[in-house]
Amino acid sequence: MQDKVKRAIRGVAVAVFWIGVWWLIAALVRQELLIPSPLVALNTLLTLLPTSLFWQSVGMSLLRIVLGFLAALIGGAALAVVTSRFSLIRALVAPLLHIIRAAPVASFIILTLVWIDYDVIPAFIAFLMVLPIVWVNVEEGIRRTDKGLLEMTKLYAVSPRRVLTRVYLPSIKPYFLTAAVNGLGFAWKSGVAAEIICRPDLAIGNRLQLAKMTLETPEVFAWTAVVIVLSILLEKLLLCMTRKEGAHGKT
């Protein structure tokens, strides 16, 4: 309990420090167009919060990106099962997934502008960025499954269902959860970046782009704060879920 309190106090102290640095820079620059003060950015955010447009934009961004993220979890895990079973398919798929991991996100966003509806692009980009992460981790989990246990299941003619639930899934689970935690941040950042470029009607990224185009710098800071806070909340929620899942697994 004391450790949690200490971490909370330290976190607040760090936040206060950086807000102080922000305030100092804004005071030195004295140009709201360049760097608004924390108070101005906060007031702008408070004016956005009661509007329906704010909540619709936040809700639609969350919906798109979370759907892309979940699709990547399912697709990456399924692909890992296939590629670990069939070496030829792995040889064909692996270079493409490595290219996706290495190439800039903006390149894929620009390419998809030609092929896909603007409302779908953020979800697709989130899916595309997370898919290789899940694939690599789940495939590693399959590869590291205890070979001795697998030999015993063959020796005692254990049913495929029990092999899956008692041998493979416990081995894959920590790798899958790690991929989910790491991939969520990529999904959120890449999805918002896609929204900034393709600008669907209701989206955080679109609001950011509009604020930049109209030189509403305080609004840019306010929407950026929303992106950061939502990213932290999503990560905390997923970490909480993985810890509970881990606790259930031990019982």
C-alpha positions in Angstrom: 0.0 0.0 0.0 2.8 2.4 0.9 4.5 1.6 -2.4 1.4 2.5 -4.3 1.1 5.8 -2.4 4.7 6.6 -3.1 4.3 5.9 -6.8 1.2 8.1 -6.9 2.9 10.9 -5.2 5.9 10.6 -7.5 3.6 10.5 -10.5 1.8 13.7 -9.4 5.2 15.4 -8.7 6.5 14.5 -12.2 3.3 15.8 -13.8 3.5 19.1 -11.8 7.1 19.5 -12.8 6.4 19.2 -16.5 3.3 21.4 -16.3 5.6 24.0 -14.6 8.1 23.7 -17.5 5.2 24.1 -20.0 3.9 27.2 -18.1 7.4 28.7 -17.9 8.0 28.3 -21.7 4.6 29.8 -22.5 5.4 32.7 -20.2 8.7 33.3 -21.9 7.3 33.0 -25.4 4.1 35.1 -24.7 2.6 34.0 -28.0 -0.6 32.0 -27.5 -0.5 31.1 -31.2 2.8 29.3 -30.7 2.5 27.9 -27.1 -0.7 28.5 -25.0 -0.3 28.3 -21.3 -1.6 25.3 -19.4 -4.5 27.3 -18.1 -5.6 28.4 -21.6 -5.4 24.9 -22.9 -7.4 23.6 -19.9 -10.1 26.3 -20.4 -10.3 25.3 -24.1 -10.7 21.6 -23.1 -13.4 22.5 -20.6 -15.3 24.4 -23.3 -15.1 21.3 -25.6 -16.2 18.8 -22.9 -20.0 19.7 -22.8 -20.4 19.6 -26.6 -21.9 16.6 -28.3 -19.3 17.0 -31.1 -16.5 16.2 -28.6 -18.1 13.0 -27.3 -19.1 11.9 -30.8 -15.6 12.4 -32.1 -14.1 10.6 -29.1 -16.6 7.7 -29.3 -16.1 7.2 -33.0 -12.3 7.3 -32.7 -12.4 4.7 -29.9 -14.8 2.5 -31.9 -12.7 2.5 -35.1 -9.3 2.0 -33.4 -10.5 -0.6 -30.9 -12.2 -2.6 -33.7 -9.0 -2.6 -35.7 -7.0 -3.6 -32.6 -9.3 -6.5 -31.8 -9.3 -7.7 -35.4 -5.5 -7.7 -35.3 -5.5 -9.8 -32.1 -7.7 -12.4 -33.7 -6.0 -12.2 -37.1 -2.5 -12.2 -35.8 -3.1 -15.2 -33.5 -4.8 -17.2 -36.3 -2.0 -16.4 -38.7 0.6 -17.5 -36.2 -1.1 -20.8 -35.8 -1.1 -21.3 -39.6 2.5 -20.2 -40.1 3.8 -22.3 -37.3 2.1 -25.3 -38.8 3.0 -24.7 -42.5 6.5 -23.6 -43.3 5.7 -22.7 -46.9 3.0 -20.2 -45.8 5.4 -18.8 -43.2 8.0 -18.3 -45.9 5.5 -16.4 -48.0 3.9 -14.3 -45.3 6.9 -13.4 -43.1 8.6 -11.0 -45.5 5.3 -9.0 -46.0 4.8 -8.7 -42.2 8.4 -7.6 -41.7 7.9 -4.9 -44.4 4.8 -3.7 -42.5 6.7 -3.5 -39.3 9.6 -1.6 -41.0 7.7 0.8 -43.3 6.5 4.3 -42.0 2.9 4.4 -40.9 2.3 7.5 -43.1 3.1 5.5 -46.3 0.3 3.0 -45.6 -2.1 5.7 -44.7 -1.4 7.5 -48.0 -1.7 4.3 -50.0 -5.0 3.3 -48.4 -6.5 6.7 -49.2 -6.8 5.4 -52.8 -8.3 2.0 -51.9 -10.4 2.3 -48.8 -13.3 4.5 -47.5 -12.0 7.3 -45.2 -14.1 6.1 -42.3 -12.5 2.6 -42.4 -8.9 3.7 -42.8 -8.1 4.3 -39.1 -9.4 0.9 -38.1 -7.5 -0.7 -41.0 -4.2 1.1 -40.1 -4.6 0.1 -36.4 -5.1 -3.5 -37.6 -2.1 -3.4 -39.9 0.2 -2.0 -37.3 -0.7 -4.5 -34.6 -1.0 -7.6 -36.7 2.8 -8.3 -37.0 3.3 -7.7 -33.3 0.7 -10.3 -32.4 1.9 -12.7 -35.0 5.5 -12.6 -33.8 4.6 -13.1 -30.2 2.0 -15.8 -30.6 4.3 -17.7 -33.0 7.1 -17.5 -30.4 4.7 -18.8 -27.7 3.8 -21.8 -30.0 7.5 -22.5 -30.7 8.3 -22.5 -27.0 5.6 -24.9 -26.0 7.2 -27.7 -23.9 8.1 -30.5 -26.4 8.2 -33.0 -23.5 4.6 -32.3 -22.7 3.6 -32.7 -26.3 5.3 -36.0 -26.5 3.5 -37.2 -23.4 0.1 -36.2 -24.9 0.9 -38.3 -28.0 2.0 -41.2 -25.8 -1.2 -41.2 -23.7 -3.4 -40.3 -26.7 -4.7 -37.1 -25.2 -7.5 -35.5 -27.2 -6.6 -32.5 -29.4 -9.0 -30.3 -27.4 -7.2 -31.0 -24.1 -3.8 -30.6 -25.8 -5.0 -27.1 -27.0 -6.5 -26.0 -23.6 -3.9 -27.6 -21.3 -0.6 -27.3 -23.2 -0.7 -24.8 -26.0 -2.9 -22.1 -24.5 -1.0 -21.8 -21.2 2.2 -21.5 -23.2 0.9 -18.9 -25.7 -1.1 -16.8 -23.2 1.8 -14.7 -21.7 3.1 -14.0 -25.2 -0.4 -13.0 -26.4 -1.0 -10.7 -23.5 2.4 -9.0 -24.0 1.5 -8.5 -27.7 -1.9 -7.0 -26.7 -0.3 -4.5 -24.2 2.4 -3.5 -26.6 0.1 -3.3 -29.6 -2.5 -1.1 -28.0 -0.2 1.9 -28.0 0.7 1.3 -31.6 -3.0 1.0 -32.6 -4.0 4.2 -30.8 -1.2 6.3 -32.2 -1.4 5.0 -35.7 -5.2 5.2 -35.8 -5.2 8.9 -34.7 -2.5 9.6 -37.2 -4.6 8.0 -39.9 -7.6 10.2 -38.8 -5.4 13.3 -39.1 -4.6 12.5 -42.7 -7.8 11.0 -44.0 -10.1 13.2 -41.8 -13.3 11.2 -41.3 -16.2 13.5 -40.2 -16.3 12.4 -36.5 -12.8 11.8 -35.3 -10.2 13.2 -32.8 -7.7 13.3 -35.6 -10.0 15.4 -37.8 -10.6 17.9 -34.9 -6.8 18.2 -34.4 -6.3 18.9 -38.1 -9.1 21.5 -38.2 -7.7 23.2 -35.2 -4.2 23.3 -36.8 -5.6 24.7 -40.1 -7.6 27.5 -38.3 -4.5 28.3 -36.1 -6.5 27.4 -32.9 -3.3 26.3 -31.0 -5.0 26.0 -27.6 -7.5 23.6 -29.2 -4.6 21.6 -30.7 -3.2 21.3 -27.2 -6.6 20.4 -25.7 -7.2 17.6 -28.3 -3.6 16.3 -27.8 -4.3 16.1 -24.1 -7.4 14.0 -24.9 -5.3 11.7 -27.0 -2.7 11.2 -24.2 -5.3 10.7 -21.5 -7.3 8.2 -23.5 -4.1 6.3 -24.4 -3.1 6.1 -20.7 -6.7 5.0 -19.7 -6.8 2.3 -22.4 -3.4 1.0 -21.4 -4.4 0.9 -17.7 -7.6 -0.9 -18.5 -5.9 -3.5 -20.6 -3.2 -4.0 -17.9 -5.9 -4.4 -15.3 -7.6 -7.0 -17.5 -4.4 -8.9 -18.1 -3.6 -9.0 -14.4 -7.0 -10.3 -13.6 -6.6 -12.9 -16.3 -3.3 -13.9 -14.9 -4.8 -14.2 -11.4 -7.6 -16.4 -12.7 -5.0 -18.5 -14.5 -3.2 -19.2 -11.2 -6.3 -20.2 -9.3 
